[in-house]
Amino acid sequence: MAEINDLELRYTVNVDYIGEISEGKPNGKGKAIFRNGGIYEGDWVKGKQEGYGREYYPDGTLRYEGEYKNGLRHGTGTAYYKNGSIRHQGNWKYNEPN
């Protein structure tokens, strides 16, 4: 298992990453830890979230679980409020509930 510190996911988002790497980028299973303490854990392809993953609020509460494409929520998934109630369950298209 390899580690990357201060990985830039988007132009303004840097994270620490622990997981599988290919050609210097996250690829396979891995975990990103955001500066605010939030976490993404799941599948990566060429440095972006792709496939199935879970996001957590900084306190460890589940924020989202479902599909990603090209670093965005895309496909089927469920988003949760901090209190655990469902915010949106169903389809997502380019990070937006659909």
N, C-alpha and C positions, 0 to 999 in steps of 0.2 A: 504494500500500500504506500503510495507516495503522498506528498503534501505540497500545496502551493499556498503561500501567504500573499495577501493583498491582490488577489486575482480580480481583474476588471471584467465584470459580467456585462454591464452596459456602460455607456460613457461616464455615468456619474455614480455607479454602484461598484464598490470594491468589497470583496469578501475574503475570508480565509477558507480554503478548500482542503478537504481530506478525502481521498478516494482514488479511483483508477484514473490514469492519465495516458493519453496517446498524443505524440507530437507536441508535448508541452501544454496540452489543454485537457480539461476534464472530459473523460470519455468512458462510459460504463456506469458503475454505481459510485455515488459520492455524496458528500455532505458539504454544504456551504453555510458558513456562519457569518451573518451580517453584522455590521458595526453596532446596530441597535440591540443585538442579542437574538434577533430572529434567525430561524434556521430553515433551509431547504434540504431535504433528504430524498434522493431518488436517482432517476436515470439522467444521463448526460450524453450528448453527441456533439463532438467538435466544439466543446466549450460552452454549450447552451443546454438548458433544461429541455429534455426531449423524451417523451414516453410517460411513465408514471412517476409521480412524486408527491411529497407532502411538505407543506409549509407550516411552520409553528410561530406563534407570537413569542416575543422575548421571554414571557413567563413560562413557556413550554406548552401552552394550550394550542391544540390543533387549529390552524387557520384555514387550510385548504388541503384537499386530497383529490387527486385526479390526474388527468392527462395534460401534457404540455407539448408544445410544438415551437421550435425555434426560440426558446426562452420565454414563451408566453403561455398562459392558461389557454388551452385550446382542445376541444373534445368534450368528454364527459367528466364532470367533477362536482364537488360539493365544497362551498365556502361556509365558514362558521364565524359567528360573532365571538367575542372573548368569553362570553358567558356559556358558550357551547351550543347555543341555538343555531339552527340553519339559516344562513343568509341567502344562499342560492344553491339549488340542487338541480342539475341537468346539464345542458350544453353550454359551452363557452366558445367564443370565437374571438381570436386575437385579444385575449385578456378581458373581454367583456361578456357578461351573462347574455345568453342568446335565447 
